[in-house]
Amino acid sequence: MGKYSYTPQGVCSRQINIELDDGIVKSVEFIGGCSGNTQGVSRLCKGMKATDVIEILKGTDCRGRGTSCPDQLAKALEEALENE
């Protein structure tokens, strides 16, 4: 089981903490950001394959920023999978 921290870029959240077990998302914690939205995304991802979460969330845009907290989570998961 691996724990990973990711510093998101271009969004309100300041950090994303992820716990993976053999490619399965065990937990996601956003530090900062829109609390209700980030909690909801975190709960929806729990128990899913990280690759499925990446496919669903990658490219999600927030207010024309070109990224979002869900998009940053996808990037964090890609990085975590590379290091797992």
Biopython code that builds the backbone (N, CA, C, O; Angstrom):
import numpy as np
from Bio.PDB.StructureBuilder import StructureBuilder

atoms = [
    (1, "MET", "N", (0.860, -1.172, 0.000)),
    (1, "MET", "CA", (0.000, 0.000, 0.000)),
    (1, "MET", "C", (0.903, 1.230, 0.000)),
    (1, "MET", "O", (1.886, 1.298, 0.739)),
    (2, "GLY", "N", (0.553, 2.197, -0.839)),
    (2, "GLY", "CA", (1.379, 3.388, -0.920)),
    (2, "GLY", "C", (0.597, 4.655, -0.631)),
    (2, "GLY", "O", (-0.567, 4.790, -1.006)),
    (3, "LYS", "N", (1.260, 5.573, 0.039)),
    (3, "LYS", "CA", (0.685, 6.887, 0.312)),
    (3, "LYS", "C", (1.462, 7.914, -0.492)),
    (3, "LYS", "O", (2.692, 7.894, -0.526)),
    (4, "TYR", "N", (0.726, 8.815, -1.141)),
    (4, "TYR", "CA", (1.331, 9.807, -2.007)),
    (4, "TYR", "C", (0.741, 11.180, -1.726)),
    (4, "TYR", "O", (-0.447, 11.308, -1.428)),
    (5, "SER", "N", (1.578, 12.201, -1.821)),
    (5, "SER", "CA", (1.138, 13.589, -1.711)),
    (5, "SER", "C", (1.473, 14.296, -3.017)),
    (5, "SER", "O", (2.538, 14.088, -3.598)),
    (6, "TYR", "N", (0.554, 15.126, -3.462)),
    (6, "TYR", "CA", (0.706, 15.830, -4.732)),
    (6, "TYR", "C", (0.359, 17.295, -4.503)),
    (6, "TYR", "O", (-0.619, 17.606, -3.823)),
    (7, "THR", "N", (1.159, 18.192, -5.068)),
    (7, "THR", "CA", (0.887, 19.625, -4.984)),
    (7, "THR", "C", (0.215, 20.062, -6.285)),
    (7, "THR", "O", (0.868, 20.143, -7.325)),
    (8, "PRO", "N", (-1.092, 20.342, -6.226)),
    (8, "PRO", "CA", (-1.815, 20.723, -7.439)),
    (8, "PRO", "C", (-1.422, 22.113, -7.934)),
    (8, "PRO", "O", (-0.953, 22.953, -7.166)),
    (9, "GLN", "N", (-1.622, 22.336, -9.230)),
    (9, "GLN", "CA", (-1.296, 23.610, -9.866)),
    (9, "GLN", "C", (-2.555, 24.215, -10.480)),
    (9, "GLN", "O", (-3.340, 23.506, -11.110)),
    (10, "GLY", "N", (-2.754, 25.529, -10.300)),
    (10, "GLY", "CA", (-3.832, 26.245, -10.962)),
    (10, "GLY", "C", (-5.207, 26.073, -10.365)),
    (10, "GLY", "O", (-6.202, 26.430, -10.995)),
    (11, "VAL", "N", (-5.288, 25.526, -9.141)),
    (11, "VAL", "CA", (-6.576, 25.317, -8.480)),
    (11, "VAL", "C", (-6.512, 25.824, -7.040)),
    (11, "VAL", "O", (-5.451, 26.210, -6.550)),
    (12, "CYS", "N", (-7.660, 25.814, -6.377)),
    (12, "CYS", "CA", (-7.734, 26.314, -4.996)),
    (12, "CYS", "C", (-7.130, 25.355, -3.975)),
    (12, "CYS", "O", (-6.591, 25.796, -2.960)),
    (13, "SER", "N", (-7.212, 24.048, -4.231)),
    (13, "SER", "CA", (-6.648, 23.102, -3.260)),
    (13, "SER", "C", (-5.119, 23.211, -3.261)),
    (13, "SER", "O", (-4.497, 23.495, -4.284)),
    (14, "ARG", "N", (-4.537, 22.975, -2.080)),
    (14, "ARG", "CA", (-3.096, 23.143, -1.902)),
    (14, "ARG", "C", (-2.333, 21.821, -1.905)),
    (14, "ARG", "O", (-1.126, 21.792, -2.147)),
    (15, "GLN", "N", (-3.046, 20.727, -1.634)),
    (15, "GLN", "CA", (-2.399, 19.426, -1.578)),
    (15, "GLN", "C", (-3.451, 18.337, -1.760)),
    (15, "GLN", "O", (-4.601, 18.484, -1.348)),
    (16, "ILE", "N", (-3.029, 17.238, -2.389)),
    (16, "ILE", "CA", (-3.886, 16.059, -2.519)),
    (16, "ILE", "C", (-3.103, 14.879, -1.954)),
    (16, "ILE", "O", (-1.993, 14.585, -2.397)),
    (17, "ASN", "N", (-3.697, 14.209, -0.968)),
    (17, "ASN", "CA", (-3.095, 13.025, -0.371)),
    (17, "ASN", "C", (-3.880, 11.806, -0.837)),
    (17, "ASN", "O", (-5.108, 11.773, -0.753)),
    (18, "ILE", "N", (-3.154, 10.806, -1.329)),
    (18, "ILE", "CA", (-3.763, 9.621, -1.914)),
    (18, "ILE", "C", (-3.187, 8.381, -1.265)),
    (18, "ILE", "O", (-1.997, 8.321, -0.955)),
    (19, "GLU", "N", (-4.040, 7.395, -1.061)),
    (19, "GLU", "CA", (-3.584, 6.086, -0.604)),
    (19, "GLU", "C", (-4.052, 5.067, -1.641)),
    (19, "GLU", "O", (-5.246, 4.955, -1.916)),
    (20, "LEU", "N", (-3.102, 4.325, -2.212)),
    (20, "LEU", "CA", (-3.398, 3.296, -3.211)),
    (20, "LEU", "C", (-2.968, 1.929, -2.692)),
    (20, "LEU", "O", (-1.992, 1.802, -1.953)),
    (21, "ASP", "N", (-3.718, 0.918, -3.097)),
    (21, "ASP", "CA", (-3.342, -0.461, -2.795)),
    (21, "ASP", "C", (-3.506, -1.260, -4.076)),
    (21, "ASP", "O", (-4.629, -1.553, -4.488)),
    (22, "ASP", "N", (-2.410, -1.610, -4.701)),
    (22, "ASP", "CA", (-2.400, -2.383, -5.944)),
    (22, "ASP", "C", (-3.296, -1.739, -7.017)),
    (22, "ASP", "O", (-4.078, -2.416, -7.685)),
    (23, "GLY", "N", (-3.158, -0.418, -7.160)),
    (23, "GLY", "CA", (-3.889, 0.307, -8.191)),
    (23, "GLY", "C", (-5.319, 0.674, -7.843)),
    (23, "GLY", "O", (-6.031, 1.241, -8.671)),
    (24, "ILE", "N", (-5.749, 0.357, -6.626)),
    (24, "ILE", "CA", (-7.100, 0.683, -6.156)),
    (24, "ILE", "C", (-7.010, 1.869, -5.196)),
    (24, "ILE", "O", (-6.159, 1.894, -4.307)),
    (25, "VAL", "N", (-7.893, 2.852, -5.384)),
    (25, "VAL", "CA", (-7.917, 4.038, -4.526)),
    (25, "VAL", "C", (-8.525, 3.660, -3.174)),
    (25, "VAL", "O", (-9.689, 3.268, -3.093)),
    (26, "LYS", "N", (-7.733, 3.780, -2.132)),
    (26, "LYS", "CA", (-8.217, 3.503, -0.777)),
    (26, "LYS", "C", (-8.715, 4.782, -0.107)),
    (26, "LYS", "O", (-9.681, 4.752, 0.655)),
    (27, "SER", "N", (-8.049, 5.910, -0.394)),
    (27, "SER", "CA", (-8.506, 7.182, 0.162)),
    (27, "SER", "C", (-7.926, 8.336, -0.642)),
    (27, "SER", "O", (-6.857, 8.231, -1.243)),
    (28, "VAL", "N", (-8.665, 9.438, -0.634)),
    (28, "VAL", "CA", (-8.233, 10.696, -1.242)),
    (28, "VAL", "C", (-8.586, 11.807, -0.265)),
    (28, "VAL", "O", (-9.702, 11.855, 0.251)),
    (29, "GLU", "N", (-7.632, 12.702, -0.012)),
    (29, "GLU", "CA", (-7.870, 13.851, 0.860)),
    (29, "GLU", "C", (-7.347, 15.095, 0.157)),
    (29, "GLU", "O", (-6.174, 15.169, -0.209)),
    (30, "PHE", "N", (-8.234, 16.076, -0.028)),
    (30, "PHE", "CA", (-7.841, 17.372, -0.568)),
    (30, "PHE", "C", (-7.621, 18.320, 0.602)),
    (30, "PHE", "O", (-8.426, 18.352, 1.533)),
    (31, "ILE", "N", (-6.550, 19.086, 0.564)),
    (31, "ILE", "CA", (-6.305, 20.151, 1.532)),
    (31, "ILE", "C", (-6.643, 21.452, 0.804)),
    (31, "ILE", "O", (-5.992, 21.802, -0.181)),
    (32, "GLY", "N", (-7.645, 22.154, 1.280)),
    (32, "GLY", "CA", (-8.120, 23.364, 0.619)),
    (32, "GLY", "C", (-9.093, 23.009, -0.492)),
    (32, "GLY", "O", (-9.460, 21.847, -0.668)),
    (33, "GLY", "N", (-9.502, 24.014, -1.229)),
    (33, "GLY", "CA", (-10.473, 23.803, -2.298)),
    (33, "GLY", "C", (-11.896, 23.914, -1.778)),
    (33, "GLY", "O", (-12.117, 24.247, -0.614)),
    (34, "CYS", "N", (-12.847, 23.638, -2.635)),
    (34, "CYS", "CA", (-14.269, 23.692, -2.280)),
    (34, "CYS", "C", (-14.612, 22.428, -1.498)),
    (34, "CYS", "O", (-14.697, 21.342, -2.073)),
    (35, "SER", "N", (-14.804, 22.565, -0.215)),
    (35, "SER", "CA", (-14.908, 21.431, 0.695)),
    (35, "SER", "C", (-15.943, 20.392, 0.269)),
    (35, "SER", "O", (-15.632, 19.202, 0.218)),
    (36, "GLY", "N", (-17.141, 20.812, -0.031)),
    (36, "GLY", "CA", (-18.189, 19.854, -0.398)),
    (36, "GLY", "C", (-17.848, 19.097, -1.669)),
    (36, "GLY", "O", (-18.030, 17.882, -1.744)),
    (37, "ASN", "N", (-17.355, 19.814, -2.662)),
    (37, "ASN", "CA", (-17.001, 19.168, -3.927)),
    (37, "ASN", "C", (-15.840, 18.205, -3.771)),
    (37, "ASN", "O", (-15.887, 17.088, -4.286)),
    (38, "THR", "N", (-14.800, 18.624, -3.067)),
    (38, "THR", "CA", (-13.637, 17.748, -2.935)),
    (38, "THR", "C", (-13.953, 16.527, -2.067)),
    (38, "THR", "O", (-13.425, 15.441, -2.309)),
    (39, "GLN", "N", (-14.808, 16.701, -1.063)),
    (39, "GLN", "CA", (-15.222, 15.549, -0.255)),
    (39, "GLN", "C", (-16.030, 14.569, -1.099)),
    (39, "GLN", "O", (-15.861, 13.355, -0.989)),
    (40, "GLY", "N", (-16.912, 15.109, -1.943)),
    (40, "GLY", "CA", (-17.719, 14.257, -2.807)),
    (40, "GLY", "C", (-16.870, 13.481, -3.789)),
    (40, "GLY", "O", (-17.063, 12.277, -3.959)),
    (41, "VAL", "N", (-15.927, 14.156, -4.443)),
    (41, "VAL", "CA", (-15.028, 13.484, -5.378)),
    (41, "VAL", "C", (-14.239, 12.405, -4.646)),
    (41, "VAL", "O", (-14.085, 11.295, -5.156)),
    (42, "SER", "N", (-13.743, 12.719, -3.466)),
    (42, "SER", "CA", (-12.968, 11.758, -2.683)),
    (42, "SER", "C", (-13.777, 10.510, -2.368)),
    (42, "SER", "O", (-13.272, 9.393, -2.486)),
    (43, "ARG", "N", (-15.017, 10.691, -1.972)),
    (43, "ARG", "CA", (-15.874, 9.551, -1.622)),
    (43, "ARG", "C", (-16.222, 8.714, -2.854)),
    (43, "ARG", "O", (-16.274, 7.486, -2.780)),
    (44, "LEU", "N", (-16.457, 9.372, -3.969)),
    (44, "LEU", "CA", (-16.797, 8.640, -5.186)),
    (44, "LEU", "C", (-15.640, 7.782, -5.684)),
    (44, "LEU", "O", (-15.866, 6.723, -6.270)),
    (45, "CYS", "N", (-14.411, 8.221, -5.462)),
    (45, "CYS", "CA", (-13.225, 7.512, -5.958)),
    (45, "CYS", "C", (-12.857, 6.302, -5.120)),
    (45, "CYS", "O", (-12.212, 5.379, -5.615)),
    (46, "LYS", "N", (-13.256, 6.296, -3.871)),
    (46, "LYS", "CA", (-12.859, 5.234, -2.952)),
    (46, "LYS", "C", (-13.308, 3.873, -3.475)),
    (46, "LYS", "O", (-14.482, 3.663, -3.781)),
    (47, "GLY", "N", (-12.345, 2.949, -3.571)),
    (47, "GLY", "CA", (-12.626, 1.596, -4.022)),
    (47, "GLY", "C", (-12.532, 1.406, -5.528)),
    (47, "GLY", "O", (-12.635, 0.281, -6.016)),
    (48, "MET", "N", (-12.340, 2.484, -6.265)),
    (48, "MET", "CA", (-12.245, 2.400, -7.719)),
    (48, "MET", "C", (-10.810, 2.129, -8.160)),
    (48, "MET", "O", (-9.859, 2.400, -7.427)),
    (49, "LYS", "N", (-10.669, 1.588, -9.373)),
    (49, "LYS", "CA", (-9.354, 1.468, -9.980)),
    (49, "LYS", "C", (-8.868, 2.877, -10.298)),
    (49, "LYS", "O", (-9.622, 3.696, -10.824)),
    (50, "ALA", "N", (-7.630, 3.150, -9.982)),
    (50, "ALA", "CA", (-7.070, 4.479, -10.251)),
    (50, "ALA", "C", (-7.149, 4.809, -11.735)),
    (50, "ALA", "O", (-7.391, 5.960, -12.098)),
    (51, "THR", "N", (-6.949, 3.824, -12.590)),
    (51, "THR", "CA", (-7.005, 4.070, -14.031)),
    (51, "THR", "C", (-8.401, 4.495, -14.479)),
    (51, "THR", "O", (-8.535, 5.303, -15.398)),
    (52, "ASP", "N", (-9.440, 3.960, -13.840)),
    (52, "ASP", "CA", (-10.814, 4.364, -14.152)),
    (52, "ASP", "C", (-11.077, 5.797, -13.706)),
    (52, "ASP", "O", (-11.712, 6.572, -14.423)),
    (53, "VAL", "N", (-10.584, 6.147, -12.513)),
    (53, "VAL", "CA", (-10.746, 7.509, -11.999)),
    (53, "VAL", "C", (-10.056, 8.496, -12.941)),
    (53, "VAL", "O", (-10.608, 9.552, -13.252)),
    (54, "ILE", "N", (-8.860, 8.153, -13.388)),
    (54, "ILE", "CA", (-8.116, 9.021, -14.304)),
    (54, "ILE", "C", (-8.922, 9.240, -15.579)),
    (54, "ILE", "O", (-9.067, 10.371, -16.042)),
    (55, "GLU", "N", (-9.442, 8.165, -16.140)),
    (55, "GLU", "CA", (-10.214, 8.254, -17.383)),
    (55, "GLU", "C", (-11.439, 9.149, -17.230)),
    (55, "GLU", "O", (-11.773, 9.907, -18.141)),
    (56, "ILE", "N", (-12.101, 9.065, -16.093)),
    (56, "ILE", "CA", (-13.321, 9.842, -15.852)),
    (56, "ILE", "C", (-13.011, 11.318, -15.600)),
    (56, "ILE", "O", (-13.705, 12.189, -16.125)),
    (57, "LEU", "N", (-11.978, 11.611, -14.806)),
    (57, "LEU", "CA", (-11.749, 12.976, -14.329)),
    (57, "LEU", "C", (-10.787, 13.814, -15.166)),
    (57, "LEU", "O", (-10.854, 15.043, -15.145)),
    (58, "LYS", "N", (-9.894, 13.158, -15.902)),
    (58, "LYS", "CA", (-8.869, 13.892, -16.650)),
    (58, "LYS", "C", (-9.504, 14.852, -17.645)),
    (58, "LYS", "O", (-10.394, 14.477, -18.410)),
    (59, "GLY", "N", (-9.035, 16.094, -17.623)),
    (59, "GLY", "CA", (-9.520, 17.109, -18.539)),
    (59, "GLY", "C", (-10.689, 17.936, -18.029)),
    (59, "GLY", "O", (-11.146, 18.843, -18.725)),
    (60, "THR", "N", (-11.180, 17.647, -16.837)),
    (60, "THR", "CA", (-12.269, 18.434, -16.259)),
    (60, "THR", "C", (-11.781, 19.859, -16.034)),
    (60, "THR", "O", (-10.718, 20.071, -15.451)),
    (61, "ASP", "N", (-12.557, 20.833, -16.495)),
    (61, "ASP", "CA", (-12.159, 22.241, -16.410)),
    (61, "ASP", "C", (-13.012, 22.984, -15.374)),
    (61, "ASP", "O", (-14.202, 22.706, -15.225)),
    (62, "CYS", "N", (-12.401, 23.914, -14.674)),
    (62, "CYS", "CA", (-13.093, 24.761, -13.708)),
    (62, "CYS", "C", (-12.947, 26.218, -14.131)),
    (62, "CYS", "O", (-11.861, 26.793, -14.054)),
    (63, "ARG", "N", (-14.029, 26.793, -14.568)),
    (63, "ARG", "CA", (-14.087, 28.225, -14.899)),
    (63, "ARG", "C", (-13.012, 28.684, -15.888)),
    (63, "ARG", "O", (-12.439, 29.760, -15.717)),
    (64, "GLY", "N", (-12.736, 27.897, -16.899)),
    (64, "GLY", "CA", (-11.786, 28.289, -17.926)),
    (64, "GLY", "C", (-10.335, 28.260, -17.512)),
    (64, "GLY", "O", (-9.488, 28.837, -18.194)),
    (65, "ARG", "N", (-10.025, 27.597, -16.404)),
    (65, "ARG", "CA", (-8.637, 27.529, -15.916)),
    (65, "ARG", "C", (-7.795, 26.525, -16.698)),
    (65, "ARG", "O", (-6.566, 26.553, -16.628)),
    (66, "GLY", "N", (-8.452, 25.645, -17.436)),
    (66, "GLY", "CA", (-7.724, 24.595, -18.123)),
    (66, "GLY", "C", (-7.431, 23.400, -17.232)),
    (66, "GLY", "O", (-6.802, 22.435, -17.665)),
    (67, "THR", "N", (-7.881, 23.463, -16.000)),
    (67, "THR", "CA", (-7.724, 22.365, -15.040)),
    (67, "THR", "C", (-8.797, 22.524, -13.969)),
    (67, "THR", "O", (-9.613, 23.444, -14.031)),
    (68, "SER", "N", (-8.793, 21.643, -13.007)),
    (68, "SER", "CA", (-9.742, 21.664, -11.886)),
    (68, "SER", "C", (-9.192, 20.738, -10.811)),
    (68, "SER", "O", (-8.197, 20.048, -11.033)),
    (69, "CYS", "N", (-9.829, 20.719, -9.658)),
    (69, "CYS", "CA", (-9.390, 19.785, -8.618)),
    (69, "CYS", "C", (-9.533, 18.336, -9.097)),
    (69, "CYS", "O", (-8.624, 17.540, -8.865)),
    (70, "PRO", "N", (-10.650, 17.958, -9.764)),
    (70, "PRO", "CA", (-10.717, 16.593, -10.283)),
    (70, "PRO", "C", (-9.622, 16.290, -11.318)),
    (70, "PRO", "O", (-9.049, 15.200, -11.306)),
    (71, "ASP", "N", (-9.331, 17.239, -12.206)),
    (71, "ASP", "CA", (-8.259, 17.056, -13.186)),
    (71, "ASP", "C", (-6.911, 16.901, -12.485)),
    (71, "ASP", "O", (-6.096, 16.068, -12.884)),
    (72, "GLN", "N", (-6.677, 17.683, -11.462)),
    (72, "GLN", "CA", (-5.433, 17.586, -10.703)),
    (72, "GLN", "C", (-5.352, 16.247, -9.973)),
    (72, "GLN", "O", (-4.263, 15.690, -9.834)),
    (73, "LEU", "N", (-6.484, 15.724, -9.506)),
    (73, "LEU", "CA", (-6.496, 14.395, -8.893)),
    (73, "LEU", "C", (-6.089, 13.350, -9.929)),
    (73, "LEU", "O", (-5.322, 12.438, -9.618)),
    (74, "ALA", "N", (-6.592, 13.474, -11.149)),
    (74, "ALA", "CA", (-6.196, 12.543, -12.211)),
    (74, "ALA", "C", (-4.688, 12.592, -12.421)),
    (74, "ALA", "O", (-4.048, 11.549, -12.562)),
    (75, "LYS", "N", (-4.120, 13.780, -12.444)),
    (75, "LYS", "CA", (-2.675, 13.922, -12.609)),
    (75, "LYS", "C", (-1.922, 13.335, -11.423)),
    (75, "LYS", "O", (-0.881, 12.699, -11.590)),
    (76, "ALA", "N", (-2.453, 13.552, -10.233)),
    (76, "ALA", "CA", (-1.827, 12.987, -9.028)),
    (76, "ALA", "C", (-1.852, 11.467, -9.074)),
    (76, "ALA", "O", (-0.872, 10.822, -8.699)),
    (77, "LEU", "N", (-2.962, 10.883, -9.530)),
    (77, "LEU", "CA", (-3.067, 9.432, -9.617)),
    (77, "LEU", "C", (-2.118, 8.874, -10.671)),
    (77, "LEU", "O", (-1.526, 7.813, -10.474)),
    (78, "GLU", "N", (-1.970, 9.586, -11.794)),
    (78, "GLU", "CA", (-1.016, 9.134, -12.808)),
    (78, "GLU", "C", (0.389, 9.078, -12.231)),
    (78, "GLU", "O", (1.128, 8.120, -12.455)),
    (79, "GLU", "N", (0.746, 10.109, -11.491)),
    (79, "GLU", "CA", (2.080, 10.158, -10.870)),
    (79, "GLU", "C", (2.235, 9.053, -9.835)),
    (79, "GLU", "O", (3.278, 8.404, -9.759)),
    (80, "ALA", "N", (1.185, 8.843, -9.035)),
    (80, "ALA", "CA", (1.249, 7.813, -7.999)),
    (80, "ALA", "C", (1.400, 6.429, -8.629)),
    (80, "ALA", "O", (2.168, 5.607, -8.130)),
    (81, "LEU", "N", (0.679, 6.164, -9.713)),
    (81, "LEU", "CA", (0.778, 4.865, -10.372)),
    (81, "LEU", "C", (2.172, 4.629, -10.943)),
    (81, "LEU", "O", (2.670, 3.504, -10.936)),
    (82, "GLU", "N", (2.796, 5.689, -11.434)),
    (82, "GLU", "CA", (4.165, 5.572, -11.953)),
    (82, "GLU", "C", (5.134, 5.184, -10.843)),
    (82, "GLU", "O", (6.123, 4.493, -11.087)),
    (83, "ASN", "N", (4.849, 5.630, -9.632)),
    (83, "ASN", "CA", (5.744, 5.386, -8.501)),
    (83, "ASN", "C", (5.359, 4.177, -7.667)),
    (83, "ASN", "O", (6.083, 3.794, -6.749)),
    (84, "GLU", "N", (4.214, 3.574, -7.985)),
    (84, "GLU", "CA", (3.743, 2.443, -7.166)),
    (84, "GLU", "C", (4.547, 1.198, -7.447)),
    (84, "GLU", "O", (4.293, 0.152, -6.851)),
]
sb = StructureBuilder()
sb.init_structure("model")
sb.init_model(0)
sb.init_chain("A")
sb.init_seg("    ")
for serial, (resi, resn, name, xyz) in enumerate(atoms, 1):
    if name == "N":
        sb.init_residue(resn, " ", resi, " ")
    sb.init_atom(name, np.array(xyz, "f"), 0.0, 1.0, " ", f" {name:<3s}", serial, name[0])
structure = sb.get_structure()
